[in-house]
Amino acid sequence: MFATILQKTFADTWEQIGRAYTSVWLKIVGFLPELGAALFVIVFTWLTARFVRSTIRRAMEKTSADQNIQSLVVRIGGVFTWLIGLTVMISVLRVDAAGIFAALGLTGAALGFAIRDIIANFISGIVLLSSRPFKIGDSVTIETYDGVVEDLAIRATILRTVDGKEVTIPNAKVFGSVVTKHSPQSSRRIVIPLSISYDSSFEQVKDLILSTITSIETVASDPAIVVNITNFSANFINLEVWFWVAPEASMMATGNQVKLAIKQAFEHEGIKLAPAPTIAIMQENKKPTA
């Protein structure tokens, strides 16, 4: 009796599994046409977006529009094409987007919070591309990053730093930061502090510094190099050397080159630079009284 019941239960369970398996496969097979159509829409949208961007880019190159505006129009064309393609794909798949979000527990507020940064970067990118505070190829400083703008996309700005690193900065951060644009026609100033002893002749030191720095090609000839006395300390004369780096040269490399050249010139002429200040700490040991 027990064996008969067990055999019947096993048969019923196996039959239910078979029906469920068949039902799943039938649904998958029935869904294949929609899935194939959706895949076709994605491929077609990708090809169409490439064609649209290429066509707009060629048309914009024939105009006198700024490069940032050209980039903005090209990207908007691509984004608009993809929006149409995704809308068609969702329609082909007969997907209920609201139902998916509800199933995932994504309310309107949660969804808005999740895409807040994306929307902020997108809007900031459009504002930057339209207002044109800088363009591709400009040398800029954004917060602590110095470099040349390689690309200004809708989502982020890409810099190439002087040491060759590629830095991607979200446009929302760029929009809210202080941006310093370095004009390609302007030189950049470097200030080097020096200290010499009272035994050294200031005029001799000044002439030596001027002749040494002038011989370096990456130092701009205009404005002129300046050697100033800043103050007199107890043992040394404190100086500041001002010079300007040529627009196309690296500030770091030129600054190091100038410092090394001044050091070598001083050593050759027997002029000693002031040593770094030192502090002596004296400790008095007292013998304990009896």
Backbone torsions as a table, in degrees:
resi	resn	phi	psi	omega
1	MET	NA	-50.1	-179.5
2	PHE	-62.3	-39.6	-180.0
3	ALA	-65.0	-35.9	179.5
4	THR	-66.4	-43.7	178.9
5	ILE	-63.1	-43.7	179.8
6	LEU	-62.9	-40.9	-180.0
7	GLN	-65.6	-40.1	179.5
8	LYS	-67.1	-41.2	179.0
9	THR	-62.9	-43.2	179.4
10	PHE	-63.0	-40.7	179.8
11	ALA	-65.0	-42.7	179.2
12	ASP	-63.6	-42.9	179.9
13	THR	-63.0	-44.8	-179.6
14	TRP	-63.4	-37.5	178.1
15	GLU	-65.0	-40.3	178.4
16	GLN	-64.8	-40.9	177.7
17	ILE	-62.8	-41.9	179.2
18	GLY	-63.1	-43.3	179.1
19	ARG	-63.9	-41.5	179.4
20	ALA	-64.6	-42.1	179.5
21	TYR	-62.7	-44.4	178.8
22	THR	-64.2	-40.7	179.9
23	SER	-62.7	-42.0	179.4
24	VAL	-63.3	-45.1	179.8
25	TRP	-64.3	-38.7	177.8
26	LEU	-63.8	-38.7	177.9
27	LYS	-67.4	-39.9	179.5
28	ILE	-64.6	-46.0	178.9
29	VAL	-63.0	-39.1	178.1
30	GLY	-68.3	-25.0	-179.3
31	PHE	-86.9	-12.1	-176.8
32	LEU	-58.7	-41.9	178.3
33	PRO	-59.5	-44.1	178.4
34	GLU	-64.8	-39.5	179.8
35	LEU	-65.0	-42.4	177.0
36	GLY	-64.2	-40.6	178.6
37	ALA	-64.7	-39.1	178.7
38	ALA	-65.0	-40.8	177.5
39	LEU	-63.0	-40.3	177.4
40	PHE	-62.9	-40.4	179.8
41	VAL	-63.6	-40.4	-179.9
42	ILE	-64.0	-46.8	-180.0
43	VAL	-63.6	-43.9	-179.7
44	PHE	-64.3	-39.4	178.4
45	THR	-65.0	-41.2	178.4
46	TRP	-60.8	-45.8	178.8
47	LEU	-66.1	-40.7	-179.9
48	THR	-65.5	-41.2	179.3
49	ALA	-62.9	-41.0	176.2
50	ARG	-61.8	-43.3	179.6
51	PHE	-64.7	-43.0	-179.8
52	VAL	-63.4	-46.3	179.3
53	ARG	-62.2	-43.0	-179.8
54	SER	-64.3	-42.2	-179.9
55	THR	-65.1	-44.7	179.6
56	ILE	-64.9	-40.7	-179.2
57	ARG	-61.5	-44.6	179.3
58	ARG	-64.7	-38.4	179.7
59	ALA	-68.0	-40.1	-178.4
60	MET	-70.5	-31.0	179.4
61	GLU	-65.7	-21.9	178.6
62	LYS	-82.6	-9.1	178.7
63	THR	-97.4	175.4	178.3
64	SER	-97.6	17.0	-177.9
65	ALA	-67.3	149.7	178.3
66	ASP	-62.8	153.7	-177.7
67	GLN	-61.9	-34.7	178.0
68	ASN	-65.2	-41.0	178.7
69	ILE	-65.8	-41.4	176.7
70	GLN	-58.5	-46.2	179.8
71	SER	-62.4	-40.0	179.8
72	LEU	-63.0	-47.5	-178.0
73	VAL	-64.4	-41.1	179.8
74	VAL	-62.4	-45.3	-178.1
75	ARG	-68.6	-39.3	177.9
76	ILE	-62.2	-39.8	176.8
77	GLY	-61.0	-42.9	178.2
78	GLY	-65.6	-44.1	-179.9
79	VAL	-63.6	-42.9	179.9
80	PHE	-62.0	-41.0	178.0
81	THR	-62.2	-43.8	-179.9
82	TRP	-67.2	-34.9	177.3
83	LEU	-62.5	-42.9	178.1
84	ILE	-63.9	-44.7	-179.5
85	GLY	-61.7	-43.1	179.8
86	LEU	-66.7	-36.4	177.2
87	THR	-63.0	-43.5	178.2
88	VAL	-64.8	-40.2	-179.4
89	MET	-62.9	-44.3	178.6
90	ILE	-62.3	-38.6	178.7
91	SER	-66.5	-39.6	179.2
92	VAL	-64.6	-42.2	-179.2
93	LEU	-76.4	-9.6	-177.7
94	ARG	53.7	46.6	-178.5
95	VAL	-89.8	134.3	175.4
96	ASP	-93.1	96.1	-176.5
97	ALA	-60.4	-40.1	-179.5
98	ALA	-63.8	-38.1	178.5
99	GLY	-66.4	-37.6	177.9
100	ILE	-63.7	-46.8	179.9
101	PHE	-62.8	-38.6	179.1
102	ALA	-66.5	-39.1	179.3
103	ALA	-65.5	-34.0	178.9
104	LEU	-82.7	-3.5	179.9
105	GLY	75.8	24.4	-178.9
106	LEU	-95.6	103.3	174.6
107	THR	-78.4	173.9	180.0
108	GLY	-60.6	-39.7	-179.7
109	ALA	-67.4	-42.6	-179.8
110	ALA	-66.0	-41.0	178.7
111	LEU	-64.3	-41.3	178.4
112	GLY	-63.0	-40.2	177.8
113	PHE	-65.3	-36.6	-177.2
114	ALA	-68.2	-35.7	-176.6
115	ILE	-103.2	12.1	-178.2
116	ARG	-60.3	-47.5	-178.5
117	ASP	-64.9	-37.3	179.5
118	ILE	-63.4	-45.2	-179.8
119	ILE	-66.2	-40.9	179.6
120	ALA	-61.8	-44.0	178.3
121	ASN	-65.5	-38.4	-179.6
122	PHE	-64.3	-49.4	-179.0
123	ILE	-65.6	-41.5	178.3
124	SER	-62.0	-38.3	178.3
125	GLY	-63.3	-41.6	178.4
126	ILE	-64.6	-41.6	179.2
127	VAL	-64.1	-43.6	179.8
128	LEU	-64.7	-40.4	179.9
129	LEU	-68.6	-32.5	-178.6
130	SER	-85.3	-37.5	-179.1
131	SER	-80.3	-23.8	173.9
132	ARG	57.3	56.5	174.2
133	PRO	-68.8	-23.2	174.2
134	PHE	-156.2	166.0	-178.9
135	LYS	-132.1	172.5	179.5
136	ILE	-62.2	130.5	-177.9
137	GLY	100.3	-11.9	179.0
138	ASP	-76.4	147.8	173.7
139	SER	-93.5	120.8	-173.9
140	VAL	-135.5	163.5	170.3
141	THR	-122.7	118.7	177.8
142	ILE	-117.3	109.3	-172.2
143	GLU	55.7	-114.4	-177.2
144	THR	-100.9	7.1	-176.4
145	TYR	-102.1	125.0	175.5
146	ASP	-110.8	133.5	178.0
147	GLY	175.3	-174.7	-179.7
148	VAL	-103.3	135.3	-180.0
149	VAL	-70.7	116.2	178.1
150	GLU	-93.4	-33.3	-179.7
151	ASP	-156.4	142.4	176.3
152	LEU	-122.3	90.5	-177.7
153	ALA	-89.0	175.2	179.5
154	ILE	-70.8	-31.0	-177.3
155	ARG	-90.8	-37.8	-172.7
156	ALA	-151.4	161.8	174.3
157	THR	-107.6	134.4	-176.1
158	ILE	-111.2	124.1	178.2
159	LEU	-111.3	147.8	170.1
160	ARG	-111.3	110.4	-175.2
161	THR	-74.5	170.3	-177.0
162	VAL	-66.2	-23.4	177.7
163	ASP	-95.7	15.5	171.9
164	GLY	87.6	3.7	-179.1
165	LYS	-82.1	145.5	176.1
166	GLU	-99.5	120.1	-176.7
167	VAL	-113.6	125.7	177.4
168	THR	-105.0	117.4	-177.4
169	ILE	-114.4	123.2	178.0
170	PRO	-57.1	140.5	-175.8
171	ASN	-63.4	-30.7	177.5
172	ALA	-63.0	-37.0	177.7
173	LYS	-71.2	-39.8	177.5
174	VAL	-62.2	-43.5	-177.2
175	PHE	-63.5	-32.9	-178.2
176	GLY	-94.8	6.0	-177.0
177	SER	-108.2	163.3	173.1
178	VAL	-80.9	121.6	-178.5
179	VAL	-110.1	122.3	177.5
180	THR	-103.9	121.0	179.5
181	LYS	-101.4	124.4	179.9
182	HIS	-93.2	116.8	-179.6
183	SER	-67.0	136.7	179.8
184	PRO	-67.2	-16.0	179.5
185	GLN	-93.5	-7.2	-174.4
186	SER	-101.6	148.3	175.7
187	SER	-92.4	162.4	-178.6
188	ARG	-119.9	135.7	-173.0
189	ARG	-90.3	142.6	172.2
190	ILE	-124.1	137.3	179.3
191	VAL	-115.8	126.4	178.9
192	ILE	-117.1	117.7	176.2
193	PRO	-82.0	139.4	178.0
194	LEU	-136.7	156.8	174.5
195	SER	-135.6	131.0	178.6
196	ILE	-124.9	159.1	-179.3
197	SER	-77.9	163.7	179.2
198	TYR	-68.9	-17.0	177.8
199	ASP	-73.0	-19.4	-178.4
200	SER	-84.1	145.2	176.8
201	SER	-82.6	123.0	-179.7
202	PHE	-61.2	-41.5	-178.9
203	GLU	-63.9	-40.0	178.0
204	GLN	-64.9	-43.7	179.2
205	VAL	-63.6	-42.5	-179.3
206	LYS	-62.7	-47.7	179.7
207	ASP	-62.1	-38.8	-180.0
208	LEU	-65.3	-42.8	179.4
209	ILE	-64.4	-44.4	-178.8
210	LEU	-62.7	-45.8	-179.2
211	SER	-67.3	-34.4	-179.7
212	THR	-68.9	-47.5	-177.0
213	ILE	-70.8	-35.9	-178.2
214	THR	-61.6	-28.5	-177.8
215	SER	-76.3	-7.9	-179.6
216	ILE	-88.9	123.9	-171.4
217	GLU	-66.8	-32.6	-175.7
218	THR	-80.9	-1.4	175.4
219	VAL	-89.3	128.5	-178.1
220	ALA	-69.5	144.4	178.0
221	SER	-82.0	-19.3	179.5
222	ASP	-138.1	124.3	3.0
223	PRO	-68.2	163.5	-176.8
224	ALA	-72.9	154.5	177.7
225	ILE	-70.1	141.3	-176.5
226	VAL	-125.5	135.2	173.6
227	VAL	-122.4	113.0	-175.6
228	ASN	-115.5	147.9	168.0
229	ILE	-89.3	120.1	-178.3
230	THR	-88.3	-44.3	177.8
231	ASN	-167.5	170.3	178.1
232	PHE	-112.6	122.3	176.2
233	SER	-96.2	-174.4	-176.6
234	ALA	-64.2	-36.0	-174.6
235	ASN	-122.7	-9.4	-172.6
236	PHE	-138.4	160.2	171.0
237	ILE	-101.4	122.3	-178.0
238	ASN	-94.2	129.7	-176.5
239	LEU	-121.0	162.8	168.8
240	GLU	-133.6	131.8	177.8
241	VAL	-108.3	120.4	177.7
242	TRP	-106.7	130.6	171.3
243	PHE	-148.7	161.4	-174.4
244	TRP	-116.5	137.5	-178.4
245	VAL	-91.4	138.4	178.5
246	ALA	-58.7	147.7	-174.6
247	PRO	-55.9	-36.5	-175.3
248	GLU	-87.0	-4.5	-174.7
249	ALA	-93.7	161.2	177.2
250	SER	-84.6	130.1	179.9
251	MET	-65.7	-42.3	-177.6
252	MET	-64.4	-47.9	-178.0
253	ALA	-65.4	-41.9	-179.2
254	THR	-67.6	-41.4	178.8
255	GLY	-60.6	-44.5	178.1
256	ASN	-64.5	-39.1	179.4
257	GLN	-63.5	-42.2	-179.9
258	VAL	-66.4	-44.3	-179.5
259	LYS	-61.3	-43.9	-179.9
260	LEU	-65.8	-39.1	-179.9
261	ALA	-66.0	-40.3	178.1
262	ILE	-64.8	-43.0	179.3
263	LYS	-60.1	-46.7	-179.4
264	GLN	-65.7	-37.7	179.0
265	ALA	-66.5	-41.6	177.9
266	PHE	-63.5	-43.3	179.3
267	GLU	-63.2	-37.6	179.9
268	HIS	-66.5	-35.8	-178.5
269	GLU	-92.4	-0.4	178.7
270	GLY	75.7	22.1	178.9
271	ILE	-93.4	126.7	-177.2
272	LYS	-98.7	131.5	173.1
273	LEU	-78.1	152.1	-179.1
274	ALA	-67.4	134.7	177.2
275	PRO	-71.4	160.8	176.9
276	ALA	-63.7	140.5	-178.8
277	PRO	-63.1	141.5	179.0
278	THR	-121.6	153.0	179.0
279	ILE	-122.6	123.2	177.9
280	ALA	-96.8	127.3	179.0
281	ILE	-105.4	116.4	-179.1
282	MET	-102.0	134.9	178.3
283	GLN	-118.4	125.6	-179.1
284	GLU	-93.1	122.2	178.0
285	ASN	-95.5	116.6	-179.9
286	LYS	-103.0	134.7	176.7
287	LYS	-77.5	137.6	179.7
288	PRO	-66.4	139.3	178.7
289	THR	-78.6	146.0	-179.2
290	ALA	-71.8	NA	NA
